[in-house]
């Protein structure tokens, strides 16, 4: 399918990044413009949204790939819609709204990226590994692992979106006899020499090019998206996800959580750090809980962070049981943000699941 020359000129002028639009969709938009169903100004607005959606992530290959994939899914969603409704749907779900989500994910990712590993007297210092997870999730994962081990014997644990696997290595080093296997998923390969940040201070450190942990505590690493984890069904007793939560979106959150439910064993538990879902995502999650007969509870968190002159970051973190209490605290912290006391304030929730 080839666009008329007039149509190509129109898109070149009004949608600078129209190469990300499928030819079929561009043909439908052009016909809508010619028939008067779509105003040229609306197409210009769509072009602006596409530019903002892509430009914010183009410097990061992983985020760029995610943005392009999400844009492709959006185009598939609108195929059966009338063209005017389709364009409005794209405008509503691209641009500043998505850009804000990407920025918020980036800030959270900086705050909880893989921790420092320093060789020390032939061993490794697992700096604040599982302790940081406990802090952000508001739970004691060691206690949960021991409780499950008393029932099932040595257990299998997964950190979904686990970066270098530092939290799983830390957990295994503390509970060697209780842990059978630990796994961690990441979107990038972490065995090469690279610069990372300390989980609390953000001070840059170099992770060794060799395996960062001794074989006795090193987790099995998987380069995989949370929506497609290469583990068998009902194979994991305990799942944690902190950094991985920055990749959940309102349109995919039910698939991501559903995949974790798939690999969770009956009687197993999961603790997931999630962005605040919208009404659509909330409904999809509720449907998943009902279908899979999952016990679930929510706690609510808010974090405010300030970067100092030496590039270290201090986090003020609160975990509470009610959304109203969390929102009250967030409102107070937001005033601090407006006064320049904090660089950002982010609300989230922690989902605790138990599979029947």
C-alpha positions as CSV (number, residue, x, y, z in Angstrom):
1,X,0.0,0.0,0.0
2,X,1.5,3.3,-1.1
3,X,0.3,6.7,0.1
4,X,-0.5,9.4,-2.5
5,X,2.1,12.1,-2.8
6,X,-0.2,14.7,-1.3
7,X,-0.7,12.5,1.7
8,X,3.1,12.0,2.2
9,X,3.6,15.7,2.0
10,X,0.8,16.2,4.6
11,X,2.3,13.7,7.1
12,X,5.9,15.1,6.5
13,X,4.5,18.5,7.5
14,X,2.2,17.6,10.4
15,X,3.7,14.3,11.8
16,X,7.5,14.6,11.7
17,X,7.9,11.0,13.1
18,X,5.1,9.4,11.0
19,X,7.5,6.6,10.2
20,X,6.3,5.0,13.5
21,X,2.7,4.9,12.1
22,X,1.7,1.9,10.1
23,X,0.9,2.6,6.4
24,X,-2.6,1.3,6.9
25,X,-3.3,3.6,9.7
26,X,-1.8,6.6,7.8
27,X,-4.1,5.7,4.9
28,X,-7.1,5.7,7.1
29,X,-6.1,9.0,8.7
30,X,-5.6,10.6,5.3
31,X,-9.0,9.5,4.1
32,X,-10.5,10.9,7.3
33,X,-8.8,14.2,6.6
34,X,-10.0,14.3,3.0
35,X,-13.6,13.5,4.1
36,X,-13.6,16.1,6.8
37,X,-14.0,13.5,9.6
38,X,-10.6,14.5,11.1
39,X,-9.2,18.1,11.3
40,X,-5.6,18.7,10.2
41,X,-5.0,20.3,13.7
42,X,-6.0,17.0,15.3
43,X,-3.3,15.2,13.2
44,X,-0.8,17.8,14.2
45,X,-1.6,17.1,17.8
46,X,-1.1,13.4,17.2
47,X,2.3,14.2,15.7
48,X,3.3,16.1,18.8
49,X,2.2,13.2,21.0
50,X,4.2,10.7,19.0
51,X,7.3,13.0,19.1
52,X,7.0,13.3,22.9
53,X,6.4,9.6,23.4
54,X,9.5,8.6,21.4
55,X,11.9,11.5,22.2
56,X,11.8,11.0,26.0
57,X,13.2,7.4,25.6
58,X,15.4,7.5,22.5
59,X,18.6,7.9,24.5
60,X,18.0,4.7,26.4
61,X,17.8,1.5,24.1
62,X,15.8,-0.5,26.6
63,X,13.2,2.3,27.3
64,X,13.1,3.1,23.5
65,X,12.4,-0.5,22.6
66,X,9.6,-0.6,25.3
67,X,8.1,2.7,24.0
68,X,8.1,1.5,20.4
69,X,6.6,-1.9,21.4
70,X,3.9,-0.1,23.4
71,X,3.1,2.2,20.5
72,X,2.8,-0.9,18.3
73,X,0.3,-2.4,20.7
74,X,-1.7,0.8,20.7
75,X,-1.9,0.8,16.9
76,X,-3.2,-2.8,17.1
77,X,-5.8,-1.7,19.6
78,X,-7.2,1.0,17.3
79,X,-7.5,-1.1,14.1
80,X,-11.2,-1.9,14.6
81,X,-12.1,1.5,15.9
82,X,-13.7,4.3,13.7
83,X,-10.8,6.5,12.6
84,X,-11.9,9.5,14.6
85,X,-12.1,7.5,17.8
86,X,-8.8,5.7,16.9
87,X,-6.9,9.0,16.6
88,X,-8.4,10.3,19.9
89,X,-7.4,7.1,21.6
90,X,-3.7,7.5,20.4
91,X,-3.6,11.1,21.5
92,X,-5.0,10.2,24.9
93,X,-2.5,7.4,25.5
94,X,0.7,8.9,24.1
95,X,2.6,12.1,24.8
96,X,2.8,13.8,28.2
97,X,0.8,11.2,30.0
98,X,3.1,8.4,28.9
99,X,6.2,10.6,29.1
100,X,5.4,11.3,32.8
101,X,5.2,7.6,33.4
102,X,8.5,7.0,31.8
103,X,10.2,9.8,33.8
104,X,8.7,8.4,37.0
105,X,10.0,5.0,36.2
106,X,13.4,6.3,35.5
107,X,13.5,8.1,38.9
108,X,12.4,5.0,40.7
109,X,14.9,2.9,38.8
110,X,17.7,5.2,39.9
111,X,16.6,4.9,43.5
112,X,16.5,1.1,43.5
113,X,19.1,0.0,40.8
114,X,21.5,-2.8,41.6
115,X,23.7,-2.3,44.7
116,X,27.4,-2.2,45.1
117,X,29.5,-5.3,45.2
118,X,33.0,-4.8,46.7
119,X,35.6,-7.6,46.9
120,X,36.7,-7.8,50.6
121,X,39.1,-10.4,52.0
122,X,38.3,-12.9,49.4
123,X,34.5,-12.5,49.8
124,X,31.8,-10.0,48.8
125,X,30.0,-7.3,50.6
126,X,26.3,-7.5,49.7
127,X,25.5,-3.9,50.5
128,X,22.0,-3.6,51.9
129,X,20.7,-6.2,49.4
130,X,17.6,-7.9,50.9
131,X,17.4,-5.2,53.6
132,X,16.6,-2.6,50.9
133,X,13.9,-4.9,49.4
134,X,12.4,-5.3,52.9
135,X,12.4,-1.5,53.3
136,X,10.7,-0.8,50.0
137,X,8.1,-3.6,50.3
138,X,7.4,-3.2,54.0
139,X,7.9,-6.9,54.7
140,X,10.6,-9.2,56.2
141,X,11.5,-11.5,53.3
142,X,13.8,-13.6,55.5
143,X,10.9,-14.3,57.8
144,X,8.6,-15.2,54.8
145,X,11.3,-17.5,53.4
146,X,11.8,-19.3,56.7
147,X,8.0,-19.8,57.1
148,X,7.7,-21.3,53.6
149,X,10.7,-23.5,54.2
150,X,9.2,-24.9,57.3
151,X,6.2,-26.1,55.2
152,X,7.9,-27.0,51.9
153,X,11.5,-27.7,52.8
154,X,14.3,-25.7,50.9
155,X,12.5,-23.3,48.6
156,X,13.0,-21.6,45.3
157,X,12.9,-17.7,45.2
158,X,12.6,-15.3,42.3
159,X,13.4,-11.6,42.1
160,X,11.5,-10.4,39.0
161,X,13.4,-7.5,37.6
162,X,16.4,-8.3,39.9
163,X,19.2,-6.3,38.1
164,X,22.5,-8.0,39.0
165,X,20.8,-10.4,41.4
166,X,22.3,-8.8,44.4
167,X,19.2,-9.2,46.6
168,X,18.9,-12.9,45.8
169,X,22.6,-13.4,46.5
170,X,22.2,-11.6,49.8
171,X,19.1,-13.7,50.8
172,X,21.0,-17.0,49.9
173,X,24.0,-15.9,52.0
174,X,21.7,-15.4,55.0
175,X,19.5,-18.5,54.6
176,X,21.7,-21.1,52.9
177,X,20.0,-24.2,54.3
178,X,16.5,-22.8,53.7
179,X,17.0,-21.8,50.0
180,X,17.3,-24.4,47.3
181,X,17.6,-22.1,44.3
182,X,17.4,-18.3,43.7
183,X,16.6,-16.7,40.3
184,X,16.6,-13.1,39.0
185,X,15.3,-11.7,35.8
186,X,16.7,-8.6,34.1
187,X,16.2,-6.9,30.7
188,X,20.0,-6.5,30.2
189,X,23.0,-8.8,30.6
190,X,24.8,-8.0,33.9
191,X,27.9,-10.2,33.7
192,X,30.0,-7.7,31.8
193,X,31.9,-4.9,33.4
194,X,29.6,-1.9,34.0
195,X,28.9,1.1,36.2
196,X,25.9,0.8,38.6
197,X,24.7,2.8,41.5
198,X,24.5,2.1,45.2
199,X,20.9,1.5,46.1
200,X,20.7,4.1,48.8
201,X,23.4,6.7,47.9
202,X,23.5,6.5,44.1
203,X,27.3,6.7,44.3
204,X,28.6,5.1,41.1
205,X,30.6,1.9,41.5
206,X,32.0,-0.6,39.0
207,X,30.7,-4.1,39.1
208,X,33.4,-6.7,38.3
209,X,33.6,-8.2,34.8
210,X,33.7,-11.7,36.3
211,X,30.7,-13.2,38.2
212,X,29.9,-10.7,40.9
213,X,29.2,-13.4,43.5
214,X,30.6,-16.7,44.6
215,X,29.0,-19.7,43.0
216,X,27.6,-20.9,46.4
217,X,25.2,-17.9,46.6
218,X,25.0,-16.6,43.0
219,X,21.4,-16.6,41.6
220,X,20.5,-18.1,38.2
221,X,20.2,-15.0,35.9
222,X,17.6,-14.8,33.1
223,X,17.5,-12.0,30.5
224,X,13.7,-11.8,30.2
225,X,10.8,-9.5,30.4
226,X,8.5,-9.9,33.3
227,X,5.6,-10.8,31.0
228,X,7.5,-13.9,29.8
229,X,9.7,-15.5,32.4
230,X,11.5,-18.7,31.4
231,X,10.5,-20.8,34.4
232,X,8.1,-23.7,34.6
233,X,4.6,-23.2,36.0
234,X,4.2,-23.7,39.7
235,X,8.0,-23.8,40.3
236,X,8.6,-20.9,42.7
237,X,7.7,-20.6,46.3
238,X,8.5,-16.9,46.9
239,X,8.5,-14.0,44.5
240,X,9.7,-10.4,45.1
241,X,9.7,-7.6,42.6
242,X,11.0,-4.1,43.3
243,X,12.9,-2.7,40.4
244,X,10.8,-4.8,38.0
245,X,7.7,-2.9,39.0
246,X,9.0,0.2,37.1
247,X,8.2,-1.7,33.9
248,X,4.5,-2.4,34.7
249,X,2.1,-0.2,32.7
250,X,-1.7,0.2,33.2
251,X,-2.3,-1.8,30.0
252,X,0.1,-4.7,30.8
253,X,0.0,-4.9,34.6
254,X,-2.5,-7.8,34.6
255,X,-0.3,-9.8,32.1
256,X,2.8,-9.2,34.2
257,X,1.2,-10.2,37.5
258,X,-0.5,-13.1,35.7
259,X,2.9,-14.4,34.6
260,X,4.2,-14.3,38.1
261,X,1.1,-16.1,39.3
262,X,1.7,-18.8,36.7
263,X,5.1,-19.7,38.0
264,X,4.1,-19.4,41.7
265,X,3.5,-22.7,43.5
266,X,0.2,-23.4,45.4
267,X,0.9,-22.0,48.9
268,X,3.5,-19.7,47.6
269,X,3.6,-15.9,48.2
270,X,4.6,-12.9,46.1
271,X,5.3,-9.3,47.2
272,X,5.2,-6.8,44.3
273,X,6.0,-3.1,44.2
274,X,3.6,-1.5,41.8
275,X,2.9,1.9,40.4
276,X,-0.6,3.2,41.1
277,X,-2.8,1.5,38.6
278,X,-5.6,3.3,36.8
279,X,-9.3,2.1,36.8
280,X,-8.8,-0.2,33.8
281,X,-5.7,-1.9,35.4
282,X,-7.5,-2.1,38.7
283,X,-10.4,-3.9,37.0
284,X,-8.1,-6.3,35.2
285,X,-6.2,-7.1,38.4
286,X,-9.5,-7.8,40.3
287,X,-10.6,-10.1,37.5
288,X,-7.3,-12.0,37.7
289,X,-7.5,-12.4,41.5
290,X,-11.1,-13.8,41.2
291,X,-10.2,-16.1,38.3
292,X,-7.1,-17.5,40.0
293,X,-8.7,-17.5,43.5
294,X,-5.8,-15.5,45.0
295,X,-5.6,-14.1,48.5
296,X,-4.3,-10.5,48.2
297,X,-3.8,-7.5,50.3
298,X,-2.4,-4.0,49.6
299,X,-0.2,-1.7,51.6
300,X,0.7,1.8,50.4
301,X,4.0,3.6,50.0
302,X,5.3,7.0,49.2
303,X,9.0,8.0,48.7
304,X,10.6,11.4,48.6
305,X,14.2,11.8,47.6
306,X,16.8,14.6,47.6
307,X,20.1,14.5,45.7
308,X,22.9,16.2,47.6
309,X,25.9,18.1,46.1
310,X,28.1,15.0,46.2
311,X,25.4,13.2,44.2
312,X,24.3,11.0,47.1
313,X,20.5,10.5,47.5
314,X,18.6,10.4,50.8
315,X,15.2,8.7,50.6
316,X,12.4,9.3,53.0
317,X,10.1,6.3,52.7
318,X,6.8,5.6,54.3
319,X,4.7,2.3,54.2
320,X,1.2,2.5,55.6
321,X,-1.9,0.3,55.5
322,X,-4.4,2.7,54.1
323,X,-4.4,4.7,50.9
324,X,-5.9,7.8,52.8
325,X,-3.0,7.8,55.2
326,X,-0.5,7.4,52.4
327,X,-2.1,10.3,50.5
328,X,-2.0,12.5,53.6
329,X,1.7,11.9,54.0
330,X,2.3,12.4,50.2
331,X,0.5,15.7,50.4
332,X,2.9,16.9,53.1
333,X,5.9,15.6,51.2
334,X,4.6,17.3,48.1
335,X,4.8,20.7,49.9
336,X,8.4,19.9,50.6
337,X,8.9,19.2,46.9
338,X,7.4,22.6,46.0
339,X,9.7,24.2,48.5
340,X,12.8,22.5,47.0
341,X,13.3,20.1,49.9
342,X,12.9,17.0,47.6
343,X,13.7,16.3,44.0
344,X,10.7,14.1,43.5
345,X,7.8,12.5,45.4
346,X,6.3,9.2,44.1
347,X,3.4,7.2,45.4
348,X,3.2,3.4,44.9
349,X,1.5,0.3,46.4
350,X,2.7,-3.1,47.5
351,X,0.6,-6.1,46.5
352,X,0.9,-9.2,48.6
353,X,-0.4,-12.4,46.9
354,X,-0.9,-15.9,48.2
355,X,-1.8,-18.7,45.7
356,X,-4.3,-21.3,46.9
